[in-house]
């Protein structure tokens, strides 16, 4: 049986799927192929049910919950850190509410966190890897930064205005869940559970073979210094990636509940994790 696993072409996702990509995790009769594309595109593809297993933003889950259940493994969860708002000059965080902000997509969890923090902010969408340039060149007052830009923004002379993961933890005491993996419901319970275990196994394998997995991930690091890539991977692939646990599940539900209460998410949804 052929199974497609879709995820972003970033060093942290490459690291966690190293075990599957390089044959370290046995798949039996399942023929697994990887599709790599940016997270906002994956969010849209999930609405079509295009892939059996796909990375999605947690913000996107209410829009695909009829088709997909969430895996408790493979997620990116920042405990006290997360997407950044950056600017050309030092700003009071309150100023963000009155400025024009470049964002990486309206279904990203970074966007949801921003709208909870600054609901009246003016935003516009650009590819995530152009946001620092948008700010540096003056087209945006601030940029909402995800992926490696969280560690490299100072290299373009920019200043951190607020860390939305730190803000969220101050508000709720919880980590900020950004992206997760979802599995299509029409596969049936047993295969959904098996695929969930497969994703958990590849994360565990990569963590157990960290030097080799990191070397593989550097091929997806878009020129990052190896030390920076190592730090970036450590931020987003850890024990909560193996299993988000009760605290991670609570964080996802709380985030989506607050998004619905704020009118950002059109319908309430009960988060549904595969028990495997």
ChimeraX commands (.cxc) that place a marker at each C-alpha (Angstrom):
marker #1 position 0.00,0.00,0.00 radius 0.5
marker #1 position 1.28,3.44,-0.90 radius 0.5
marker #1 position 1.23,6.13,1.78 radius 0.5
marker #1 position 2.18,9.76,1.29 radius 0.5
marker #1 position 3.63,11.73,4.20 radius 0.5
marker #1 position 3.67,15.47,3.51 radius 0.5
marker #1 position 5.77,17.90,5.51 radius 0.5
marker #1 position 7.69,21.12,5.10 radius 0.5
marker #1 position 11.21,21.22,3.58 radius 0.5
marker #1 position 12.76,22.55,6.79 radius 0.5
marker #1 position 15.61,21.25,8.86 radius 0.5
marker #1 position 13.46,20.35,11.86 radius 0.5
marker #1 position 10.98,18.32,9.80 radius 0.5
marker #1 position 13.84,16.72,7.86 radius 0.5
marker #1 position 15.46,15.78,11.17 radius 0.5
marker #1 position 12.35,14.13,12.58 radius 0.5
marker #1 position 11.64,12.16,9.38 radius 0.5
marker #1 position 15.27,11.05,8.96 radius 0.5
marker #1 position 14.47,7.56,10.25 radius 0.5
marker #1 position 11.84,7.03,7.58 radius 0.5
marker #1 position 13.66,8.82,4.78 radius 0.5
marker #1 position 16.86,6.79,5.25 radius 0.5
marker #1 position 15.39,3.40,6.09 radius 0.5
marker #1 position 16.08,3.39,9.81 radius 0.5
marker #1 position 12.42,2.68,10.59 radius 0.5
marker #1 position 10.80,-0.40,9.06 radius 0.5
marker #1 position 7.54,0.18,7.18 radius 0.5
marker #1 position 6.65,-3.41,6.31 radius 0.5
marker #1 position 4.45,-3.62,3.22 radius 0.5
marker #1 position 3.74,0.12,3.33 radius 0.5
marker #1 position 5.43,2.08,0.56 radius 0.5
marker #1 position 6.03,5.52,2.07 radius 0.5
marker #1 position 6.78,8.54,-0.09 radius 0.5
marker #1 position 7.53,12.05,1.15 radius 0.5
marker #1 position 6.05,15.23,-0.30 radius 0.5
marker #1 position 7.83,18.42,0.74 radius 0.5
marker #1 position 6.16,21.83,0.49 radius 0.5
marker #1 position 5.57,24.90,2.64 radius 0.5
marker #1 position 3.13,24.73,5.54 radius 0.5
marker #1 position 0.56,27.15,4.14 radius 0.5
marker #1 position 0.29,25.00,0.99 radius 0.5
marker #1 position -0.04,21.88,3.15 radius 0.5
marker #1 position -2.85,23.55,5.08 radius 0.5
marker #1 position -4.72,24.11,1.82 radius 0.5
marker #1 position -4.03,20.58,0.56 radius 0.5
marker #1 position -5.38,19.14,3.81 radius 0.5
marker #1 position -8.76,20.70,3.06 radius 0.5
marker #1 position -8.79,18.52,-0.08 radius 0.5
marker #1 position -7.65,15.42,1.82 radius 0.5
marker #1 position -4.75,15.10,-0.60 radius 0.5
marker #1 position -2.27,13.20,1.61 radius 0.5
marker #1 position -2.74,10.27,3.97 radius 0.5
marker #1 position -0.45,11.89,6.56 radius 0.5
marker #1 position 0.30,15.59,6.51 radius 0.5
marker #1 position 1.87,18.28,8.59 radius 0.5
marker #1 position -0.62,21.07,9.31 radius 0.5
marker #1 position -0.75,24.18,11.41 radius 0.5
marker #1 position -2.86,23.65,14.51 radius 0.5
marker #1 position -4.78,26.75,13.44 radius 0.5
marker #1 position -5.81,24.83,10.30 radius 0.5
marker #1 position -7.15,21.82,12.19 radius 0.5
marker #1 position -10.73,23.10,12.71 radius 0.5
marker #1 position -11.00,23.49,8.93 radius 0.5
marker #1 position -9.99,19.86,8.25 radius 0.5
marker #1 position -11.23,18.06,11.38 radius 0.5
marker #1 position -13.89,16.18,9.41 radius 0.5
marker #1 position -11.19,14.60,7.23 radius 0.5
marker #1 position -8.27,14.23,9.65 radius 0.5
marker #1 position -7.42,13.33,13.23 radius 0.5
marker #1 position -4.32,14.66,14.95 radius 0.5
marker #1 position -1.31,12.57,15.89 radius 0.5
marker #1 position 0.09,13.18,19.40 radius 0.5
marker #1 position 3.60,12.91,17.92 radius 0.5
marker #1 position 5.62,14.87,15.37 radius 0.5
marker #1 position 4.42,18.26,16.56 radius 0.5
marker #1 position 6.31,21.53,16.94 radius 0.5
marker #1 position 5.52,23.00,20.36 radius 0.5
marker #1 position 7.36,25.95,21.87 radius 0.5
marker #1 position 7.43,26.00,25.65 radius 0.5
marker #1 position 8.00,29.70,26.31 radius 0.5
marker #1 position 9.16,30.55,22.79 radius 0.5
marker #1 position 7.63,30.72,19.34 radius 0.5
marker #1 position 7.05,33.01,16.35 radius 0.5
marker #1 position 8.61,36.46,16.63 radius 0.5
marker #1 position 7.51,39.92,15.68 radius 0.5
marker #1 position 10.57,41.81,14.42 radius 0.5
marker #1 position 11.10,45.39,13.26 radius 0.5
marker #1 position 13.83,47.68,11.95 radius 0.5
marker #1 position 13.98,49.50,15.27 radius 0.5
marker #1 position 13.25,48.74,18.90 radius 0.5
marker #1 position 9.51,49.08,19.53 radius 0.5
marker #1 position 7.19,48.73,22.48 radius 0.5
marker #1 position 5.11,45.58,21.89 radius 0.5
marker #1 position 1.94,47.67,22.12 radius 0.5
marker #1 position 3.07,49.47,18.95 radius 0.5
marker #1 position 2.56,46.26,16.98 radius 0.5
marker #1 position -1.17,46.73,17.29 radius 0.5
marker #1 position -0.98,49.89,15.17 radius 0.5
marker #1 position 1.50,48.75,12.52 radius 0.5
marker #1 position 1.44,46.89,9.19 radius 0.5
marker #1 position 2.73,43.34,9.57 radius 0.5
marker #1 position 3.96,40.85,6.96 radius 0.5
marker #1 position 2.72,37.34,7.84 radius 0.5
marker #1 position 3.47,33.87,6.41 radius 0.5
marker #1 position -0.16,32.77,5.88 radius 0.5
marker #1 position -3.58,33.20,7.43 radius 0.5
marker #1 position -3.95,29.54,8.43 radius 0.5
marker #1 position -0.60,29.37,10.19 radius 0.5
marker #1 position -0.67,29.14,13.97 radius 0.5
marker #1 position 1.70,32.10,14.05 radius 0.5
marker #1 position -1.07,34.18,12.46 radius 0.5
marker #1 position -3.62,32.92,15.01 radius 0.5
marker #1 position -1.30,33.81,17.88 radius 0.5
marker #1 position -0.70,37.25,16.36 radius 0.5
marker #1 position -4.44,37.96,16.04 radius 0.5
marker #1 position -4.96,36.93,19.64 radius 0.5
marker #1 position -2.14,39.26,20.68 radius 0.5
marker #1 position -3.02,42.17,18.38 radius 0.5
marker #1 position -6.49,41.64,16.86 radius 0.5
marker #1 position -6.58,45.04,15.17 radius 0.5
marker #1 position -3.19,44.80,13.47 radius 0.5
marker #1 position -3.11,45.23,9.69 radius 0.5
marker #1 position -1.57,42.19,8.02 radius 0.5
marker #1 position -0.66,40.97,4.56 radius 0.5
marker #1 position 0.65,37.61,3.35 radius 0.5
marker #1 position 4.04,36.93,1.77 radius 0.5
marker #1 position 6.13,33.73,1.55 radius 0.5
marker #1 position 7.66,32.97,4.92 radius 0.5
marker #1 position 11.22,33.16,3.60 radius 0.5
marker #1 position 10.78,36.75,2.35 radius 0.5
marker #1 position 9.46,38.26,5.58 radius 0.5
marker #1 position 12.81,39.46,6.90 radius 0.5
marker #1 position 13.47,41.18,3.57 radius 0.5
marker #1 position 10.02,42.81,3.67 radius 0.5
marker #1 position 10.90,44.41,7.00 radius 0.5
marker #1 position 14.51,45.26,6.19 radius 0.5
marker #1 position 13.49,46.98,2.94 radius 0.5
marker #1 position 10.68,48.94,4.57 radius 0.5
marker #1 position 7.67,47.38,2.88 radius 0.5
marker #1 position 6.41,46.14,6.25 radius 0.5
marker #1 position 6.62,47.82,9.64 radius 0.5
marker #1 position 6.99,44.45,11.33 radius 0.5
marker #1 position 7.36,40.84,10.26 radius 0.5
marker #1 position 5.89,37.70,11.80 radius 0.5
marker #1 position 8.84,35.32,11.67 radius 0.5
marker #1 position 8.72,31.52,11.69 radius 0.5
marker #1 position 11.26,28.77,10.94 radius 0.5
marker #1 position 14.98,29.64,10.99 radius 0.5
marker #1 position 14.30,33.38,10.79 radius 0.5
marker #1 position 13.61,33.14,14.53 radius 0.5
marker #1 position 17.37,32.71,14.98 radius 0.5
marker #1 position 18.80,34.67,12.05 radius 0.5
marker #1 position 16.84,37.96,12.06 radius 0.5
marker #1 position 19.61,39.90,13.81 radius 0.5
marker #1 position 21.87,39.24,10.85 radius 0.5
marker #1 position 19.67,41.64,8.86 radius 0.5
marker #1 position 19.87,44.34,11.51 radius 0.5
marker #1 position 16.37,43.70,12.88 radius 0.5
marker #1 position 15.08,43.85,16.45 radius 0.5
marker #1 position 12.80,41.50,18.35 radius 0.5
marker #1 position 9.58,43.22,19.41 radius 0.5
marker #1 position 7.77,40.29,21.02 radius 0.5
marker #1 position 8.07,36.52,21.21 radius 0.5
marker #1 position 4.51,35.25,20.85 radius 0.5
marker #1 position 5.39,31.94,22.51 radius 0.5
marker #1 position 6.60,33.76,25.61 radius 0.5
marker #1 position 3.51,36.01,25.52 radius 0.5
marker #1 position 1.23,32.98,25.23 radius 0.5
marker #1 position 2.89,31.20,28.15 radius 0.5
marker #1 position 2.51,34.35,30.24 radius 0.5
marker #1 position -1.19,34.43,29.36 radius 0.5
marker #1 position -1.98,30.74,29.85 radius 0.5
marker #1 position 0.95,28.99,31.51 radius 0.5
marker #1 position 0.97,26.65,28.52 radius 0.5
marker #1 position 3.34,26.00,25.62 radius 0.5
marker #1 position 2.39,27.33,22.19 radius 0.5
marker #1 position 1.54,24.44,19.82 radius 0.5
marker #1 position 2.42,25.52,16.28 radius 0.5
marker #1 position 2.35,22.57,13.89 radius 0.5
marker #1 position 1.35,18.95,14.12 radius 0.5
marker #1 position 0.78,15.87,12.00 radius 0.5
marker #1 position -2.64,14.70,10.94 radius 0.5
marker #1 position -3.81,11.38,9.53 radius 0.5
marker #1 position -6.79,10.87,7.25 radius 0.5
marker #1 position -9.83,9.31,8.91 radius 0.5
marker #1 position -10.93,7.27,5.89 radius 0.5
marker #1 position -7.91,4.99,6.38 radius 0.5
marker #1 position -9.69,3.37,9.33 radius 0.5
marker #1 position -8.69,3.11,12.98 radius 0.5
marker #1 position -6.04,0.41,12.69 radius 0.5
marker #1 position -4.07,2.03,9.88 radius 0.5
marker #1 position -4.39,5.45,11.53 radius 0.5
marker #1 position -2.85,3.98,14.68 radius 0.5
marker #1 position -0.12,2.20,12.74 radius 0.5
marker #1 position 0.87,5.37,10.89 radius 0.5
marker #1 position 0.88,7.29,14.16 radius 0.5
marker #1 position 3.29,4.75,15.64 radius 0.5
marker #1 position 5.42,5.05,12.51 radius 0.5
marker #1 position 5.75,8.81,12.96 radius 0.5
marker #1 position 6.53,8.38,16.65 radius 0.5
marker #1 position 9.17,5.78,15.77 radius 0.5
marker #1 position 10.90,8.05,13.23 radius 0.5
marker #1 position 11.10,10.90,15.75 radius 0.5
marker #1 position 12.51,8.57,18.41 radius 0.5
marker #1 position 14.98,7.09,15.92 radius 0.5
marker #1 position 16.22,10.52,14.86 radius 0.5
marker #1 position 16.70,11.64,18.46 radius 0.5
marker #1 position 18.60,8.42,19.19 radius 0.5
marker #1 position 20.82,9.01,16.12 radius 0.5
marker #1 position 21.13,12.75,16.50 radius 0.5
marker #1 position 24.51,13.36,14.75 radius 0.5
marker #1 position 23.47,11.44,11.65 radius 0.5
marker #1 position 19.98,12.96,11.60 radius 0.5
marker #1 position 21.39,16.45,12.03 radius 0.5
marker #1 position 23.82,15.93,9.16 radius 0.5
marker #1 position 20.88,14.88,6.98 radius 0.5
marker #1 position 18.83,17.88,8.15 radius 0.5
marker #1 position 21.60,20.31,7.18 radius 0.5
marker #1 position 20.67,19.60,3.57 radius 0.5
marker #1 position 17.38,21.38,4.27 radius 0.5
marker #1 position 18.79,24.21,6.40 radius 0.5
marker #1 position 18.89,26.86,3.63 radius 0.5
marker #1 position 22.51,27.76,4.30 radius 0.5
marker #1 position 22.22,28.01,8.07 radius 0.5
marker #1 position 25.41,27.70,10.07 radius 0.5
marker #1 position 25.53,24.12,11.45 radius 0.5
marker #1 position 25.58,25.38,15.04 radius 0.5
marker #1 position 22.47,27.49,14.39 radius 0.5
marker #1 position 20.76,24.54,12.69 radius 0.5
marker #1 position 21.59,22.36,15.69 radius 0.5
marker #1 position 20.01,24.91,18.01 radius 0.5
marker #1 position 16.96,25.27,15.75 radius 0.5
marker #1 position 16.38,21.52,15.60 radius 0.5
marker #1 position 16.73,21.30,19.37 radius 0.5
marker #1 position 14.00,23.91,19.79 radius 0.5
marker #1 position 11.46,22.00,17.72 radius 0.5
marker #1 position 12.33,18.29,18.01 radius 0.5
marker #1 position 12.35,17.10,21.61 radius 0.5
marker #1 position 10.40,15.00,24.11 radius 0.5
marker #1 position 7.14,16.81,23.28 radius 0.5
marker #1 position 7.68,15.85,19.64 radius 0.5
marker #1 position 7.76,12.17,20.62 radius 0.5
marker #1 position 4.46,12.69,22.45 radius 0.5
marker #1 position 2.86,16.02,23.30 radius 0.5
marker #1 position 1.35,14.56,26.49 radius 0.5
marker #1 position -1.59,15.95,28.47 radius 0.5
marker #1 position -0.05,19.42,28.66 radius 0.5
marker #1 position 0.40,19.61,24.91 radius 0.5
marker #1 position -3.15,18.42,24.28 radius 0.5
marker #1 position -4.48,21.00,26.69 radius 0.5
marker #1 position -2.44,23.67,24.93 radius 0.5
marker #1 position -3.92,22.79,21.51 radius 0.5
marker #1 position -7.48,22.81,22.85 radius 0.5
marker #1 position -6.97,26.07,24.71 radius 0.5
marker #1 position -5.48,27.76,21.65 radius 0.5
marker #1 position -8.34,26.72,19.39 radius 0.5
marker #1 position -10.97,27.59,22.01 radius 0.5
marker #1 position -9.52,31.08,22.37 radius 0.5
marker #1 position -9.33,31.46,18.61 radius 0.5
marker #1 position -13.01,30.58,18.35 radius 0.5
marker #1 position -13.99,32.88,21.22 radius 0.5
marker #1 position -12.14,35.73,19.47 radius 0.5
marker #1 position -14.00,35.10,16.22 radius 0.5
marker #1 position -10.85,34.05,14.34 radius 0.5
marker #1 position -11.91,30.39,14.04 radius 0.5
marker #1 position -15.48,30.08,12.76 radius 0.5
marker #1 position -16.51,26.96,14.67 radius 0.5
marker #1 position -15.64,25.32,17.94 radius 0.5
marker #1 position -13.90,21.97,17.63 radius 0.5
marker #1 position -13.02,19.24,20.10 radius 0.5
marker #1 position -9.43,18.22,19.42 radius 0.5
marker #1 position -9.24,14.56,18.41 radius 0.5
marker #1 position -5.92,12.75,18.89 radius 0.5
marker #1 position -5.21,9.23,17.67 radius 0.5
marker #1 position -4.66,6.89,20.63 radius 0.5
marker #1 position -1.74,4.75,19.53 radius 0.5
marker link #1:1,2 radius 0.2
marker link #1:2,3 radius 0.2
marker link #1:3,4 radius 0.2
marker link #1:4,5 radius 0.2
marker link #1:5,6 radius 0.2
marker link #1:6,7 radius 0.2
marker link #1:7,8 radius 0.2
marker link #1:8,9 radius 0.2
marker link #1:9,10 radius 0.2
marker link #1:10,11 radius 0.2
marker link #1:11,12 radius 0.2
marker link #1:12,13 radius 0.2
marker link #1:13,14 radius 0.2
marker link #1:14,15 radius 0.2
marker link #1:15,16 radius 0.2
marker link #1:16,17 radius 0.2
marker link #1:17,18 radius 0.2
marker link #1:18,19 radius 0.2
marker link #1:19,20 radius 0.2
marker link #1:20,21 radius 0.2
marker link #1:21,22 radius 0.2
marker link #1:22,23 radius 0.2
marker link #1:23,24 radius 0.2
marker link #1:24,25 radius 0.2
marker link #1:25,26 radius 0.2
marker link #1:26,27 radius 0.2
marker link #1:27,28 radius 0.2
marker link #1:28,29 radius 0.2
marker link #1:29,30 radius 0.2
marker link #1:30,31 radius 0.2
marker link #1:31,32 radius 0.2
marker link #1:32,33 radius 0.2
marker link #1:33,34 radius 0.2
marker link #1:34,35 radius 0.2
marker link #1:35,36 radius 0.2
marker link #1:36,37 radius 0.2
marker link #1:37,38 radius 0.2
marker link #1:38,39 radius 0.2
marker link #1:39,40 radius 0.2
marker link #1:40,41 radius 0.2
marker link #1:41,42 radius 0.2
marker link #1:42,43 radius 0.2
marker link #1:43,44 radius 0.2
marker link #1:44,45 radius 0.2
marker link #1:45,46 radius 0.2
marker link #1:46,47 radius 0.2
marker link #1:47,48 radius 0.2
marker link #1:48,49 radius 0.2
marker link #1:49,50 radius 0.2
marker link #1:50,51 radius 0.2
marker link #1:51,52 radius 0.2
marker link #1:52,53 radius 0.2
marker link #1:53,54 radius 0.2
marker link #1:54,55 radius 0.2
marker link #1:55,56 radius 0.2
marker link #1:56,57 radius 0.2
marker link #1:57,58 radius 0.2
marker link #1:58,59 radius 0.2
marker link #1:59,60 radius 0.2
marker link #1:60,61 radius 0.2
marker link #1:61,62 radius 0.2
marker link #1:62,63 radius 0.2
marker link #1:63,64 radius 0.2
marker link #1:64,65 radius 0.2
marker link #1:65,66 radius 0.2
marker link #1:66,67 radius 0.2
marker link #1:67,68 radius 0.2
marker link #1:68,69 radius 0.2
marker link #1:69,70 radius 0.2
marker link #1:70,71 radius 0.2
marker link #1:71,72 radius 0.2
marker link #1:72,73 radius 0.2
marker link #1:73,74 radius 0.2
marker link #1:74,75 radius 0.2
marker link #1:75,76 radius 0.2
marker link #1:76,77 radius 0.2
marker link #1:77,78 radius 0.2
marker link #1:78,79 radius 0.2
marker link #1:79,80 radius 0.2
marker link #1:80,81 radius 0.2
marker link #1:81,82 radius 0.2
marker link #1:82,83 radius 0.2
marker link #1:83,84 radius 0.2
marker link #1:84,85 radius 0.2
marker link #1:85,86 radius 0.2
marker link #1:86,87 radius 0.2
marker link #1:87,88 radius 0.2
marker link #1:88,89 radius 0.2
marker link #1:89,90 radius 0.2
marker link #1:90,91 radius 0.2
marker link #1:91,92 radius 0.2
marker link #1:92,93 radius 0.2
marker link #1:93,94 radius 0.2
marker link #1:94,95 radius 0.2
marker link #1:95,96 radius 0.2
marker link #1:96,97 radius 0.2
marker link #1:97,98 radius 0.2
marker link #1:98,99 radius 0.2
marker link #1:99,100 radius 0.2
marker link #1:100,101 radius 0.2
marker link #1:101,102 radius 0.2
marker link #1:102,103 radius 0.2
marker link #1:103,104 radius 0.2
marker link #1:104,105 radius 0.2
marker link #1:105,106 radius 0.2
marker link #1:106,107 radius 0.2
marker link #1:107,108 radius 0.2
marker link #1:108,109 radius 0.2
marker link #1:109,110 radius 0.2
marker link #1:110,111 radius 0.2
marker link #1:111,112 radius 0.2
marker link #1:112,113 radius 0.2
marker link #1:113,114 radius 0.2
marker link #1:114,115 radius 0.2
marker link #1:115,116 radius 0.2
marker link #1:116,117 radius 0.2
marker link #1:117,118 radius 0.2
marker link #1:118,119 radius 0.2
marker link #1:119,120 radius 0.2
marker link #1:120,121 radius 0.2
marker link #1:121,122 radius 0.2
marker link #1:122,123 radius 0.2
marker link #1:123,124 radius 0.2
marker link #1:124,125 radius 0.2
marker link #1:125,126 radius 0.2
marker link #1:126,127 radius 0.2
marker link #1:127,128 radius 0.2
marker link #1:128,129 radius 0.2
marker link #1:129,130 radius 0.2
marker link #1:130,131 radius 0.2
marker link #1:131,132 radius 0.2
marker link #1:132,133 radius 0.2
marker link #1:133,134 radius 0.2
marker link #1:134,135 radius 0.2
marker link #1:135,136 radius 0.2
marker link #1:136,137 radius 0.2
marker link #1:137,138 radius 0.2
marker link #1:138,139 radius 0.2
marker link #1:139,140 radius 0.2
marker link #1:140,141 radius 0.2
marker link #1:141,142 radius 0.2
marker link #1:142,143 radius 0.2
marker link #1:143,144 radius 0.2
marker link #1:144,145 radius 0.2
marker link #1:145,146 radius 0.2
marker link #1:146,147 radius 0.2
marker link #1:147,148 radius 0.2
marker link #1:148,149 radius 0.2
marker link #1:149,150 radius 0.2
marker link #1:150,151 radius 0.2
marker link #1:151,152 radius 0.2
marker link #1:152,153 radius 0.2
marker link #1:153,154 radius 0.2
marker link #1:154,155 radius 0.2
marker link #1:155,156 radius 0.2
marker link #1:156,157 radius 0.2
marker link #1:157,158 radius 0.2
marker link #1:158,159 radius 0.2
marker link #1:159,160 radius 0.2
marker link #1:160,161 radius 0.2
marker link #1:161,162 radius 0.2
marker link #1:162,163 radius 0.2
marker link #1:163,164 radius 0.2
marker link #1:164,165 radius 0.2
marker link #1:165,166 radius 0.2
marker link #1:166,167 radius 0.2
marker link #1:167,168 radius 0.2
marker link #1:168,169 radius 0.2
marker link #1:169,170 radius 0.2
marker link #1:170,171 radius 0.2
marker link #1:171,172 radius 0.2
marker link #1:172,173 radius 0.2
marker link #1:173,174 radius 0.2
marker link #1:174,175 radius 0.2
marker link #1:175,176 radius 0.2
marker link #1:176,177 radius 0.2
marker link #1:177,178 radius 0.2
marker link #1:178,179 radius 0.2
marker link #1:179,180 radius 0.2
marker link #1:180,181 radius 0.2
marker link #1:181,182 radius 0.2
marker link #1:182,183 radius 0.2
marker link #1:183,184 radius 0.2
marker link #1:184,185 radius 0.2
marker link #1:185,186 radius 0.2
marker link #1:186,187 radius 0.2
marker link #1:187,188 radius 0.2
marker link #1:188,189 radius 0.2
marker link #1:189,190 radius 0.2
marker link #1:190,191 radius 0.2
marker link #1:191,192 radius 0.2
marker link #1:192,193 radius 0.2
marker link #1:193,194 radius 0.2
marker link #1:194,195 radius 0.2
marker link #1:195,196 radius 0.2
marker link #1:196,197 radius 0.2
marker link #1:197,198 radius 0.2
marker link #1:198,199 radius 0.2
marker link #1:199,200 radius 0.2
marker link #1:200,201 radius 0.2
marker link #1:201,202 radius 0.2
marker link #1:202,203 radius 0.2
marker link #1:203,204 radius 0.2
marker link #1:204,205 radius 0.2
marker link #1:205,206 radius 0.2
marker link #1:206,207 radius 0.2
marker link #1:207,208 radius 0.2
marker link #1:208,209 radius 0.2
marker link #1:209,210 radius 0.2
marker link #1:210,211 radius 0.2
marker link #1:211,212 radius 0.2
marker link #1:212,213 radius 0.2
marker link #1:213,214 radius 0.2
marker link #1:214,215 radius 0.2
marker link #1:215,216 radius 0.2
marker link #1:216,217 radius 0.2
marker link #1:217,218 radius 0.2
marker link #1:218,219 radius 0.2
marker link #1:219,220 radius 0.2
marker link #1:220,221 radius 0.2
marker link #1:221,222 radius 0.2
marker link #1:222,223 radius 0.2
marker link #1:223,224 radius 0.2
marker link #1:224,225 radius 0.2
marker link #1:225,226 radius 0.2
marker link #1:226,227 radius 0.2
marker link #1:227,228 radius 0.2
marker link #1:228,229 radius 0.2
marker link #1:229,230 radius 0.2
marker link #1:230,231 radius 0.2
marker link #1:231,232 radius 0.2
marker link #1:232,233 radius 0.2
marker link #1:233,234 radius 0.2
marker link #1:234,235 radius 0.2
marker link #1:235,236 radius 0.2
marker link #1:236,237 radius 0.2
marker link #1:237,238 radius 0.2
marker link #1:238,239 radius 0.2
marker link #1:239,240 radius 0.2
marker link #1:240,241 radius 0.2
marker link #1:241,242 radius 0.2
marker link #1:242,243 radius 0.2
marker link #1:243,244 radius 0.2
marker link #1:244,245 radius 0.2
marker link #1:245,246 radius 0.2
marker link #1:246,247 radius 0.2
marker link #1:247,248 radius 0.2
marker link #1:248,249 radius 0.2
marker link #1:249,250 radius 0.2
marker link #1:250,251 radius 0.2
marker link #1:251,252 radius 0.2
marker link #1:252,253 radius 0.2
marker link #1:253,254 radius 0.2
marker link #1:254,255 radius 0.2
marker link #1:255,256 radius 0.2
marker link #1:256,257 radius 0.2
marker link #1:257,258 radius 0.2
marker link #1:258,259 radius 0.2
marker link #1:259,260 radius 0.2
marker link #1:260,261 radius 0.2
marker link #1:261,262 radius 0.2
marker link #1:262,263 radius 0.2
marker link #1:263,264 radius 0.2
marker link #1:264,265 radius 0.2
marker link #1:265,266 radius 0.2
marker link #1:266,267 radius 0.2
marker link #1:267,268 radius 0.2
marker link #1:268,269 radius 0.2
marker link #1:269,270 radius 0.2
marker link #1:270,271 radius 0.2
marker link #1:271,272 radius 0.2
marker link #1:272,273 radius 0.2
marker link #1:273,274 radius 0.2
marker link #1:274,275 radius 0.2
marker link #1:275,276 radius 0.2
view
